[in-house]
Every structure is written in structure tokens, then in C-alpha cells.
Amino acid sequence: DNDSVTYHISLMNLLSTLAEGEVRFVESVCRTLVSMKDVVFTLLDTTIPLERRLPYFKFLTWVYLRSAEGSVESGAFGYE
């Protein structure tokens, strides 16, 4: 139903906003709750209106991409 969809989208937006501060604990919790595969699957689903997919893009950016960027810069992946 529409209320549960709205709740889910709001939750994704909240989680991604919390991850914006690059708090490793929050990023870890977010990764535990939602896999990258699920996020990408949702982003690629063209039956979902774009405005409903935007929180997933924000989530992908802050939980997976930005945190990985910081890990590479810090040498956590073994790159110099």
C-alpha cells in the first residue's frame, strides 16, 4: 500500500542522510540492512518512478560509494 511505500522511501532517505557524516558505524549498519545489490536493483527498475528512486541513489552514494572512496584514499584497500 501507499503508506508502506512512503515509509520505506522515508527510511532510505533518513539512513542515507545519517551516512552523509561518514560515520563508519552508521555506514556499517546501513550495509547490513540493505545490500548494494538491492539498491542497484531498485535503481534500475524503470517501473518505479524516478522521484521514488532518488533516495536509493543517495543511499548508494553515501553508504557504498563515498565510504569506499575514503577507504581507497586512506589505503584501507591496499592501494597507495
PyMOL Python script that loads the backbone (N, CA, C, O; Angstrom):
from pymol import cmd

cmd.read_pdbstr("""\
ATOM      1  N   ASP A   1       0.829  -1.189   0.000  1.00  0.00           N
ATOM      2  CA  ASP A   1       0.000   0.000   0.000  1.00  0.00           C
ATOM      3  C   ASP A   1       0.870   1.248   0.000  1.00  0.00           C
ATOM      4  O   ASP A   1       2.079   1.172   0.221  1.00  0.00           O
ATOM      5  N   ASN A   2       0.261   2.374  -0.245  1.00  0.00           N
ATOM      6  CA  ASN A   2       0.984   3.640  -0.417  1.00  0.00           C
ATOM      7  C   ASN A   2       1.685   4.097   0.867  1.00  0.00           C
ATOM      8  O   ASN A   2       2.772   4.670   0.802  1.00  0.00           O
ATOM      9  N   ASP A   3       1.075   3.851   2.029  1.00  0.00           N
ATOM     10  CA  ASP A   3       1.699   4.266   3.295  1.00  0.00           C
ATOM     11  C   ASP A   3       3.003   3.526   3.547  1.00  0.00           C
ATOM     12  O   ASP A   3       3.973   4.126   4.009  1.00  0.00           O
ATOM     13  N   SER A   4       3.040   2.234   3.252  1.00  0.00           N
ATOM     14  CA  SER A   4       4.267   1.474   3.490  1.00  0.00           C
ATOM     15  C   SER A   4       5.359   1.867   2.501  1.00  0.00           C
ATOM     16  O   SER A   4       6.540   1.865   2.849  1.00  0.00           O
ATOM     17  N   VAL A   5       4.976   2.203   1.275  1.00  0.00           N
ATOM     18  CA  VAL A   5       5.964   2.669   0.290  1.00  0.00           C
ATOM     19  C   VAL A   5       6.550   4.004   0.736  1.00  0.00           C
ATOM     20  O   VAL A   5       7.763   4.208   0.676  1.00  0.00           O
ATOM     21  N   THR A   6       5.696   4.901   1.178  1.00  0.00           N
ATOM     22  CA  THR A   6       6.144   6.205   1.660  1.00  0.00           C
ATOM     23  C   THR A   6       7.069   6.040   2.869  1.00  0.00           C
ATOM     24  O   THR A   6       8.091   6.719   2.969  1.00  0.00           O
ATOM     25  N   TYR A   7       6.709   5.138   3.784  1.00  0.00           N
ATOM     26  CA  TYR A   7       7.546   4.872   4.961  1.00  0.00           C
ATOM     27  C   TYR A   7       8.916   4.353   4.522  1.00  0.00           C
ATOM     28  O   TYR A   7       9.943   4.816   5.019  1.00  0.00           O
ATOM     29  N   HIS A   8       8.937   3.405   3.602  1.00  0.00           N
ATOM     30  CA  HIS A   8      10.188   2.799   3.151  1.00  0.00           C
ATOM     31  C   HIS A   8      11.092   3.839   2.482  1.00  0.00           C
ATOM     32  O   HIS A   8      12.295   3.884   2.742  1.00  0.00           O
ATOM     33  N   ILE A   9      10.509   4.666   1.626  1.00  0.00           N
ATOM     34  CA  ILE A   9      11.286   5.714   0.953  1.00  0.00           C
ATOM     35  C   ILE A   9      11.829   6.711   1.971  1.00  0.00           C
ATOM     36  O   ILE A   9      12.975   7.148   1.861  1.00  0.00           O
ATOM     37  N   SER A  10      11.024   7.070   2.949  1.00  0.00           N
ATOM     38  CA  SER A  10      11.468   7.993   4.004  1.00  0.00           C
ATOM     39  C   SER A  10      12.593   7.379   4.825  1.00  0.00           C
ATOM     40  O   SER A  10      13.536   8.073   5.207  1.00  0.00           O
ATOM     41  N   LEU A  11      12.500   6.091   5.097  1.00  0.00           N
ATOM     42  CA  LEU A  11      13.549   5.402   5.851  1.00  0.00           C
ATOM     43  C   LEU A  11      14.861   5.387   5.070  1.00  0.00           C
ATOM     44  O   LEU A  11      15.923   5.622   5.645  1.00  0.00           O
ATOM     45  N   MET A  12      14.799   5.112   3.771  1.00  0.00           N
ATOM     46  CA  MET A  12      16.008   5.118   2.952  1.00  0.00           C
ATOM     47  C   MET A  12      16.638   6.511   2.927  1.00  0.00           C
ATOM     48  O   MET A  12      17.860   6.650   2.986  1.00  0.00           O
ATOM     49  N   ASN A  13      15.808   7.521   2.842  1.00  0.00           N
ATOM     50  CA  ASN A  13      16.297   8.897   2.850  1.00  0.00           C
ATOM     51  C   ASN A  13      16.953   9.227   4.191  1.00  0.00           C
ATOM     52  O   ASN A  13      18.014   9.851   4.229  1.00  0.00           O
ATOM     53  N   LEU A  14      16.326   8.812   5.282  1.00  0.00           N
ATOM     54  CA  LEU A  14      16.893   9.052   6.616  1.00  0.00           C
ATOM     55  C   LEU A  14      18.234   8.352   6.778  1.00  0.00           C
ATOM     56  O   LEU A  14      19.200   8.962   7.236  1.00  0.00           O
ATOM     57  N   LEU A  15      18.304   7.076   6.408  1.00  0.00           N
ATOM     58  CA  LEU A  15      19.554   6.326   6.551  1.00  0.00           C
ATOM     59  C   LEU A  15      20.675   6.950   5.725  1.00  0.00           C
ATOM     60  O   LEU A  15      21.810   7.052   6.192  1.00  0.00           O
ATOM     61  N   SER A  16      20.364   7.363   4.513  1.00  0.00           N
ATOM     62  CA  SER A  16      21.405   7.974   3.680  1.00  0.00           C
ATOM     63  C   SER A  16      21.835   9.330   4.223  1.00  0.00           C
ATOM     64  O   SER A  16      23.002   9.704   4.104  1.00  0.00           O
ATOM     65  N   THR A  17      20.913  10.062   4.811  1.00  0.00           N
ATOM     66  CA  THR A  17      21.263  11.345   5.432  1.00  0.00           C
ATOM     67  C   THR A  17      22.180  11.117   6.627  1.00  0.00           C
ATOM     68  O   THR A  17      23.137  11.867   6.821  1.00  0.00           O
ATOM     69  N   LEU A  18      21.904  10.103   7.423  1.00  0.00           N
ATOM     70  CA  LEU A  18      22.772   9.785   8.565  1.00  0.00           C
ATOM     71  C   LEU A  18      24.168   9.389   8.106  1.00  0.00           C
ATOM     72  O   LEU A  18      25.154   9.696   8.777  1.00  0.00           O
ATOM     73  N   ALA A  19      24.256   8.711   6.973  1.00  0.00           N
ATOM     74  CA  ALA A  19      25.554   8.257   6.463  1.00  0.00           C
ATOM     75  C   ALA A  19      26.366   9.393   5.842  1.00  0.00           C
ATOM     76  O   ALA A  19      27.564   9.231   5.610  1.00  0.00           O
ATOM     77  N   GLU A  20      25.741  10.536   5.571  1.00  0.00           N
ATOM     78  CA  GLU A  20      26.455  11.666   4.975  1.00  0.00           C
ATOM     79  C   GLU A  20      27.612  12.140   5.835  1.00  0.00           C
ATOM     80  O   GLU A  20      28.582  12.682   5.304  1.00  0.00           O
ATOM     81  N   GLY A  21      27.542  11.957   7.119  1.00  0.00           N
ATOM     82  CA  GLY A  21      28.603  12.405   8.008  1.00  0.00           C
ATOM     83  C   GLY A  21      29.801  11.490   8.022  1.00  0.00           C
ATOM     84  O   GLY A  21      30.739  11.705   8.789  1.00  0.00           O
ATOM     85  N   GLU A  22      29.783  10.451   7.168  1.00  0.00           N
ATOM     86  CA  GLU A  22      30.859   9.476   7.081  1.00  0.00           C
ATOM     87  C   GLU A  22      31.165   8.842   8.435  1.00  0.00           C
ATOM     88  O   GLU A  22      32.323   8.701   8.827  1.00  0.00           O
ATOM     89  N   VAL A  23      30.107   8.468   9.132  1.00  0.00           N
ATOM     90  CA  VAL A  23      30.232   7.759  10.402  1.00  0.00           C
ATOM     91  C   VAL A  23      30.282   6.270  10.079  1.00  0.00           C
ATOM     92  O   VAL A  23      29.290   5.700   9.623  1.00  0.00           O
ATOM     93  N   ARG A  24      31.408   5.650  10.307  1.00  0.00           N
ATOM     94  CA  ARG A  24      31.620   4.256   9.910  1.00  0.00           C
ATOM     95  C   ARG A  24      30.580   3.313  10.511  1.00  0.00           C
ATOM     96  O   ARG A  24      30.150   2.368   9.849  1.00  0.00           O
ATOM     97  N   PHE A  25      30.172   3.557  11.754  1.00  0.00           N
ATOM     98  CA  PHE A  25      29.184   2.691  12.379  1.00  0.00           C
ATOM     99  C   PHE A  25      27.865   2.759  11.632  1.00  0.00           C
ATOM    100  O   PHE A  25      27.243   1.727  11.385  1.00  0.00           O
ATOM    101  N   VAL A  26      27.432   3.948  11.271  1.00  0.00           N
ATOM    102  CA  VAL A  26      26.172   4.122  10.539  1.00  0.00           C
ATOM    103  C   VAL A  26      26.273   3.459   9.170  1.00  0.00           C
ATOM    104  O   VAL A  26      25.340   2.779   8.743  1.00  0.00           O
ATOM    105  N   GLU A  27      27.387   3.648   8.482  1.00  0.00           N
ATOM    106  CA  GLU A  27      27.585   3.015   7.175  1.00  0.00           C
ATOM    107  C   GLU A  27      27.506   1.500   7.298  1.00  0.00           C
ATOM    108  O   GLU A  27      26.902   0.838   6.453  1.00  0.00           O
ATOM    109  N   SER A  28      28.105   0.951   8.335  1.00  0.00           N
ATOM    110  CA  SER A  28      28.080  -0.490   8.559  1.00  0.00           C
ATOM    111  C   SER A  28      26.658  -0.999   8.815  1.00  0.00           C
ATOM    112  O   SER A  28      26.253  -2.029   8.278  1.00  0.00           O
ATOM    113  N   VAL A  29      25.918  -0.274   9.630  1.00  0.00           N
ATOM    114  CA  VAL A  29      24.535  -0.659   9.906  1.00  0.00           C
ATOM    115  C   VAL A  29      23.714  -0.598   8.622  1.00  0.00           C
ATOM    116  O   VAL A  29      22.914  -1.493   8.351  1.00  0.00           O
ATOM    117  N   CYS A  30      23.909   0.442   7.844  1.00  0.00           N
ATOM    118  CA  CYS A  30      23.173   0.592   6.581  1.00  0.00           C
ATOM    119  C   CYS A  30      23.488  -0.553   5.629  1.00  0.00           C
ATOM    120  O   CYS A  30      22.589  -1.082   4.976  1.00  0.00           O
ATOM    121  N   ARG A  31      24.763  -0.940   5.543  1.00  0.00           N
ATOM    122  CA  ARG A  31      25.145  -2.049   4.663  1.00  0.00           C
ATOM    123  C   ARG A  31      24.547  -3.367   5.134  1.00  0.00           C
ATOM    124  O   ARG A  31      24.234  -4.241   4.325  1.00  0.00           O
ATOM    125  N   THR A  32      24.391  -3.505   6.441  1.00  0.00           N
ATOM    126  CA  THR A  32      23.771  -4.710   6.988  1.00  0.00           C
ATOM    127  C   THR A  32      22.283  -4.751   6.655  1.00  0.00           C
ATOM    128  O   THR A  32      21.736  -5.816   6.370  1.00  0.00           O
ATOM    129  N   LEU A  33      21.640  -3.613   6.690  1.00  0.00           N
ATOM    130  CA  LEU A  33      20.196  -3.550   6.443  1.00  0.00           C
ATOM    131  C   LEU A  33      19.830  -3.684   4.966  1.00  0.00           C
ATOM    132  O   LEU A  33      18.836  -4.326   4.624  1.00  0.00           O
ATOM    133  N   VAL A  34      20.639  -3.074   4.090  1.00  0.00           N
ATOM    134  CA  VAL A  34      20.314  -3.039   2.658  1.00  0.00           C
ATOM    135  C   VAL A  34      21.573  -3.346   1.848  1.00  0.00           C
ATOM    136  O   VAL A  34      22.573  -2.634   1.945  1.00  0.00           O
ATOM    137  N   SER A  35      21.512  -4.397   1.061  1.00  0.00           N
ATOM    138  CA  SER A  35      22.674  -4.764   0.248  1.00  0.00           C
ATOM    139  C   SER A  35      22.806  -3.849  -0.965  1.00  0.00           C
ATOM    140  O   SER A  35      21.832  -3.244  -1.413  1.00  0.00           O
ATOM    141  N   MET A  36      24.007  -3.761  -1.477  1.00  0.00           N
ATOM    142  CA  MET A  36      24.252  -2.962  -2.665  1.00  0.00           C
ATOM    143  C   MET A  36      23.442  -3.534  -3.834  1.00  0.00           C
ATOM    144  O   MET A  36      22.922  -2.782  -4.659  1.00  0.00           O
ATOM    145  N   LYS A  37      23.338  -4.847  -3.902  1.00  0.00           N
ATOM    146  CA  LYS A  37      22.573  -5.498  -4.952  1.00  0.00           C
ATOM    147  C   LYS A  37      21.119  -5.029  -4.937  1.00  0.00           C
ATOM    148  O   LYS A  37      20.555  -4.738  -5.992  1.00  0.00           O
ATOM    149  N   ASP A  38      20.511  -4.954  -3.764  1.00  0.00           N
ATOM    150  CA  ASP A  38      19.121  -4.498  -3.655  1.00  0.00           C
ATOM    151  C   ASP A  38      18.969  -3.032  -4.074  1.00  0.00           C
ATOM    152  O   ASP A  38      17.989  -2.658  -4.719  1.00  0.00           O
ATOM    153  N   VAL A  39      19.940  -2.223  -3.704  1.00  0.00           N
ATOM    154  CA  VAL A  39      19.889  -0.807  -4.068  1.00  0.00           C
ATOM    155  C   VAL A  39      19.989  -0.645  -5.585  1.00  0.00           C
ATOM    156  O   VAL A  39      19.203   0.085  -6.189  1.00  0.00           O
ATOM    157  N   VAL A  40      20.945  -1.321  -6.189  1.00  0.00           N
ATOM    158  CA  VAL A  40      21.135  -1.220  -7.637  1.00  0.00           C
ATOM    159  C   VAL A  40      19.914  -1.787  -8.373  1.00  0.00           C
ATOM    160  O   VAL A  40      19.466  -1.213  -9.365  1.00  0.00           O
ATOM    161  N   PHE A  41      19.383  -2.900  -7.893  1.00  0.00           N
ATOM    162  CA  PHE A  41      18.181  -3.484  -8.491  1.00  0.00           C
ATOM    163  C   PHE A  41      17.034  -2.478  -8.492  1.00  0.00           C
ATOM    164  O   PHE A  41      16.325  -2.350  -9.490  1.00  0.00           O
ATOM    165  N   THR A  42      16.849  -1.772  -7.394  1.00  0.00           N
ATOM    166  CA  THR A  42      15.795  -0.761  -7.295  1.00  0.00           C
ATOM    167  C   THR A  42      16.071   0.406  -8.234  1.00  0.00           C
ATOM    168  O   THR A  42      15.158   0.902  -8.893  1.00  0.00           O
ATOM    169  N   LEU A  43      17.313   0.842  -8.299  1.00  0.00           N
ATOM    170  CA  LEU A  43      17.661   1.965  -9.169  1.00  0.00           C
ATOM    171  C   LEU A  43      17.424   1.648 -10.647  1.00  0.00           C
ATOM    172  O   LEU A  43      17.073   2.533 -11.427  1.00  0.00           O
ATOM    173  N   LEU A  44      17.615   0.402 -11.020  1.00  0.00           N
ATOM    174  CA  LEU A  44      17.469   0.010 -12.419  1.00  0.00           C
ATOM    175  C   LEU A  44      16.036  -0.358 -12.801  1.00  0.00           C
ATOM    176  O   LEU A  44      15.744  -0.577 -13.977  1.00  0.00           O
ATOM    177  N   ASP A  45      15.155  -0.425 -11.828  1.00  0.00           N
ATOM    178  CA  ASP A  45      13.760  -0.792 -12.073  1.00  0.00           C
ATOM    179  C   ASP A  45      12.995   0.414 -12.629  1.00  0.00           C
ATOM    180  O   ASP A  45      12.614   1.317 -11.885  1.00  0.00           O
ATOM    181  N   THR A  46      12.781   0.413 -13.927  1.00  0.00           N
ATOM    182  CA  THR A  46      12.134   1.560 -14.577  1.00  0.00           C
ATOM    183  C   THR A  46      10.633   1.630 -14.310  1.00  0.00           C
ATOM    184  O   THR A  46       9.987   2.610 -14.681  1.00  0.00           O
ATOM    185  N   THR A  47      10.070   0.602 -13.672  1.00  0.00           N
ATOM    186  CA  THR A  47       8.647   0.674 -13.309  1.00  0.00           C
ATOM    187  C   THR A  47       8.437   1.538 -12.071  1.00  0.00           C
ATOM    188  O   THR A  47       7.310   1.930 -11.769  1.00  0.00           O
ATOM    189  N   ILE A  48       9.518   1.834 -11.356  1.00  0.00           N
ATOM    190  CA  ILE A  48       9.447   2.704 -10.185  1.00  0.00           C
ATOM    191  C   ILE A  48       9.700   4.133 -10.652  1.00  0.00           C
ATOM    192  O   ILE A  48      10.699   4.393 -11.323  1.00  0.00           O
ATOM    193  N   PRO A  49       8.809   5.062 -10.309  1.00  0.00           N
ATOM    194  CA  PRO A  49       9.022   6.457 -10.728  1.00  0.00           C
ATOM    195  C   PRO A  49      10.359   7.004 -10.220  1.00  0.00           C
ATOM    196  O   PRO A  49      10.806   6.667  -9.124  1.00  0.00           O
ATOM    197  N   LEU A  50      10.977   7.839 -11.026  1.00  0.00           N
ATOM    198  CA  LEU A  50      12.298   8.387 -10.708  1.00  0.00           C
ATOM    199  C   LEU A  50      12.342   9.040  -9.331  1.00  0.00           C
ATOM    200  O   LEU A  50      13.295   8.824  -8.583  1.00  0.00           O
ATOM    201  N   GLU A  51      11.332   9.832  -8.980  1.00  0.00           N
ATOM    202  CA  GLU A  51      11.358  10.520  -7.684  1.00  0.00           C
ATOM    203  C   GLU A  51      11.353   9.542  -6.512  1.00  0.00           C
ATOM    204  O   GLU A  51      11.793   9.893  -5.417  1.00  0.00           O
ATOM    205  N   ARG A  52      10.866   8.328  -6.725  1.00  0.00           N
ATOM    206  CA  ARG A  52      10.896   7.312  -5.658  1.00  0.00           C
ATOM    207  C   ARG A  52      12.227   6.577  -5.613  1.00  0.00           C
ATOM    208  O   ARG A  52      12.555   5.946  -4.609  1.00  0.00           O
ATOM    209  N   ARG A  53      12.988   6.656  -6.688  1.00  0.00           N
ATOM    210  CA  ARG A  53      14.306   6.014  -6.717  1.00  0.00           C
ATOM    211  C   ARG A  53      15.410   6.932  -6.208  1.00  0.00           C
ATOM    212  O   ARG A  53      16.496   6.452  -5.885  1.00  0.00           O
ATOM    213  N   LEU A  54      15.167   8.227  -6.126  1.00  0.00           N
ATOM    214  CA  LEU A  54      16.211   9.172  -5.710  1.00  0.00           C
ATOM    215  C   LEU A  54      16.801   8.869  -4.328  1.00  0.00           C
ATOM    216  O   LEU A  54      18.018   8.969  -4.169  1.00  0.00           O
ATOM    217  N   PRO A  55      15.996   8.504  -3.320  1.00  0.00           N
ATOM    218  CA  PRO A  55      16.605   8.159  -2.028  1.00  0.00           C
ATOM    219  C   PRO A  55      17.562   6.961  -2.112  1.00  0.00           C
ATOM    220  O   PRO A  55      18.514   6.872  -1.337  1.00  0.00           O
ATOM    221  N   TYR A  56      17.307   6.049  -3.047  1.00  0.00           N
ATOM    222  CA  TYR A  56      18.201   4.906  -3.234  1.00  0.00           C
ATOM    223  C   TYR A  56      19.521   5.346  -3.852  1.00  0.00           C
ATOM    224  O   TYR A  56      20.578   4.816  -3.507  1.00  0.00           O
ATOM    225  N   PHE A  57      19.466   6.310  -4.758  1.00  0.00           N
ATOM    226  CA  PHE A  57      20.698   6.853  -5.328  1.00  0.00           C
ATOM    227  C   PHE A  57      21.523   7.541  -4.239  1.00  0.00           C
ATOM    228  O   PHE A  57      22.740   7.374  -4.171  1.00  0.00           O
ATOM    229  N   LYS A  58      20.853   8.307  -3.403  1.00  0.00           N
ATOM    230  CA  LYS A  58      21.524   8.980  -2.290  1.00  0.00           C
ATOM    231  C   LYS A  58      22.138   7.938  -1.344  1.00  0.00           C
ATOM    232  O   LYS A  58      23.263   8.107  -0.874  1.00  0.00           O
ATOM    233  N   PHE A  59      21.397   6.872  -1.074  1.00  0.00           N
ATOM    234  CA  PHE A  59      21.882   5.790  -0.214  1.00  0.00           C
ATOM    235  C   PHE A  59      23.121   5.140  -0.827  1.00  0.00           C
ATOM    236  O   PHE A  59      24.126   4.937  -0.146  1.00  0.00           O
ATOM    237  N   LEU A  60      23.041   4.816  -2.113  1.00  0.00           N
ATOM    238  CA  LEU A  60      24.180   4.208  -2.805  1.00  0.00           C
ATOM    239  C   LEU A  60      25.406   5.113  -2.723  1.00  0.00           C
ATOM    240  O   LEU A  60      26.516   4.654  -2.453  1.00  0.00           O
ATOM    241  N   THR A  61      25.190   6.389  -2.958  1.00  0.00           N
ATOM    242  CA  THR A  61      26.292   7.351  -2.939  1.00  0.00           C
ATOM    243  C   THR A  61      26.958   7.417  -1.572  1.00  0.00           C
ATOM    244  O   THR A  61      28.178   7.287  -1.475  1.00  0.00           O
ATOM    245  N   TRP A  62      26.176   7.616  -0.516  1.00  0.00           N
ATOM    246  CA  TRP A  62      26.755   7.860   0.807  1.00  0.00           C
ATOM    247  C   TRP A  62      27.141   6.598   1.558  1.00  0.00           C
ATOM    248  O   TRP A  62      28.091   6.617   2.341  1.00  0.00           O
ATOM    249  N   VAL A  63      26.437   5.518   1.343  1.00  0.00           N
ATOM    250  CA  VAL A  63      26.728   4.290   2.101  1.00  0.00           C
ATOM    251  C   VAL A  63      27.785   3.446   1.412  1.00  0.00           C
ATOM    252  O   VAL A  63      28.651   2.872   2.071  1.00  0.00           O
ATOM    253  N   TYR A  64      27.719   3.366   0.096  1.00  0.00           N
ATOM    254  CA  TYR A  64      28.648   2.491  -0.612  1.00  0.00           C
ATOM    255  C   TYR A  64      29.758   3.228  -1.348  1.00  0.00           C
ATOM    256  O   TYR A  64      30.925   2.864  -1.201  1.00  0.00           O
ATOM    257  N   LEU A  65      29.442   4.237  -2.124  1.00  0.00           N
ATOM    258  CA  LEU A  65      30.456   4.865  -2.973  1.00  0.00           C
ATOM    259  C   LEU A  65      31.368   5.822  -2.220  1.00  0.00           C
ATOM    260  O   LEU A  65      32.589   5.730  -2.346  1.00  0.00           O
ATOM    261  N   ARG A  66      30.805   6.739  -1.442  1.00  0.00           N
ATOM    262  CA  ARG A  66      31.627   7.710  -0.708  1.00  0.00           C
ATOM    263  C   ARG A  66      32.492   7.025   0.343  1.00  0.00           C
ATOM    264  O   ARG A  66      33.644   7.415   0.533  1.00  0.00           O
ATOM    265  N   SER A  67      31.969   6.026   1.021  1.00  0.00           N
ATOM    266  CA  SER A  67      32.762   5.346   2.048  1.00  0.00           C
ATOM    267  C   SER A  67      33.878   4.535   1.403  1.00  0.00           C
ATOM    268  O   SER A  67      34.964   4.430   1.973  1.00  0.00           O
ATOM    269  N   ALA A  68      33.634   3.955   0.222  1.00  0.00           N
ATOM    270  CA  ALA A  68      34.682   3.219  -0.487  1.00  0.00           C
ATOM    271  C   ALA A  68      35.765   4.169  -0.964  1.00  0.00           C
ATOM    272  O   ALA A  68      36.948   3.829  -0.934  1.00  0.00           O
ATOM    273  N   GLU A  69      35.371   5.358  -1.404  1.00  0.00           N
ATOM    274  CA  GLU A  69      36.327   6.373  -1.853  1.00  0.00           C
ATOM    275  C   GLU A  69      37.268   6.736  -0.711  1.00  0.00           C
ATOM    276  O   GLU A  69      38.477   6.847  -0.916  1.00  0.00           O
ATOM    277  N   GLY A  70      36.731   6.922   0.477  1.00  0.00           N
ATOM    278  CA  GLY A  70      37.543   7.240   1.639  1.00  0.00           C
ATOM    279  C   GLY A  70      38.472   6.106   2.012  1.00  0.00           C
ATOM    280  O   GLY A  70      39.595   6.337   2.460  1.00  0.00           O
ATOM    281  N   SER A  71      38.006   4.876   1.828  1.00  0.00           N
ATOM    282  CA  SER A  71      38.834   3.720   2.142  1.00  0.00           C
ATOM    283  C   SER A  71      40.015   3.611   1.189  1.00  0.00           C
ATOM    284  O   SER A  71      41.118   3.249   1.598  1.00  0.00           O
ATOM    285  N   VAL A  72      39.783   3.923  -0.076  1.00  0.00           N
ATOM    286  CA  VAL A  72      40.868   3.883  -1.057  1.00  0.00           C
ATOM    287  C   VAL A  72      41.877   4.970  -0.743  1.00  0.00           C
ATOM    288  O   VAL A  72      43.082   4.723  -0.778  1.00  0.00           O
ATOM    289  N   GLU A  73      41.397   6.186  -0.433  1.00  0.00           N
ATOM    290  CA  GLU A  73      42.295   7.290  -0.129  1.00  0.00           C
ATOM    291  C   GLU A  73      43.120   7.012   1.127  1.00  0.00           C
ATOM    292  O   GLU A  73      44.274   7.431   1.218  1.00  0.00           O
ATOM    293  N   SER A  74      42.532   6.307   2.094  1.00  0.00           N
ATOM    294  CA  SER A  74      43.257   6.043   3.332  1.00  0.00           C
ATOM    295  C   SER A  74      44.172   4.829   3.217  1.00  0.00           C
ATOM    296  O   SER A  74      44.947   4.549   4.131  1.00  0.00           O
ATOM    297  N   GLY A  75      44.089   4.104   2.095  1.00  0.00           N
ATOM    298  CA  GLY A  75      44.927   2.919   1.927  1.00  0.00           C
ATOM    299  C   GLY A  75      44.312   1.667   2.506  1.00  0.00           C
ATOM    300  O   GLY A  75      44.993   0.646   2.602  1.00  0.00           O
ATOM    301  N   ALA A  76      43.043   1.704   2.897  1.00  0.00           N
ATOM    302  CA  ALA A  76      42.414   0.547   3.516  1.00  0.00           C
ATOM    303  C   ALA A  76      42.279  -0.623   2.562  1.00  0.00           C
ATOM    304  O   ALA A  76      42.176  -1.765   3.009  1.00  0.00           O
ATOM    305  N   PHE A  77      42.276  -0.372   1.253  1.00  0.00           N
ATOM    306  CA  PHE A  77      42.174  -1.455   0.278  1.00  0.00           C
ATOM    307  C   PHE A  77      43.547  -1.901  -0.221  1.00  0.00           C
ATOM    308  O   PHE A  77      43.640  -2.730  -1.126  1.00  0.00           O
ATOM    309  N   GLY A  78      44.603  -1.361   0.362  1.00  0.00           N
ATOM    310  CA  GLY A  78      45.932  -1.757  -0.015  1.00  0.00           C
ATOM    311  C   GLY A  78      46.502  -0.997  -1.207  1.00  0.00           C
ATOM    312  O   GLY A  78      47.567  -1.349  -1.715  1.00  0.00           O
ATOM    313  N   TYR A  79      45.801   0.042  -1.657  1.00  0.00           N
ATOM    314  CA  TYR A  79      46.295   0.863  -2.751  1.00  0.00           C
ATOM    315  C   TYR A  79      47.097   2.009  -2.195  1.00  0.00           C
ATOM    316  O   TYR A  79      46.848   2.472  -1.082  1.00  0.00           O
ATOM    317  N   GLU A  80      48.056   2.466  -2.962  1.00  0.00           N
ATOM    318  CA  GLU A  80      48.860   3.605  -2.498  1.00  0.00           C
ATOM    319  C   GLU A  80      48.700   4.778  -3.400  1.00  0.00           C
ATOM    320  O   GLU A  80      49.302   5.825  -3.164  1.00  0.00           O
TER     321      GLU A  80
END
""", "prot")
cmd.dss("prot")
cmd.show_as("cartoon", "prot")
cmd.util.cbc("prot")
cmd.orient("prot")
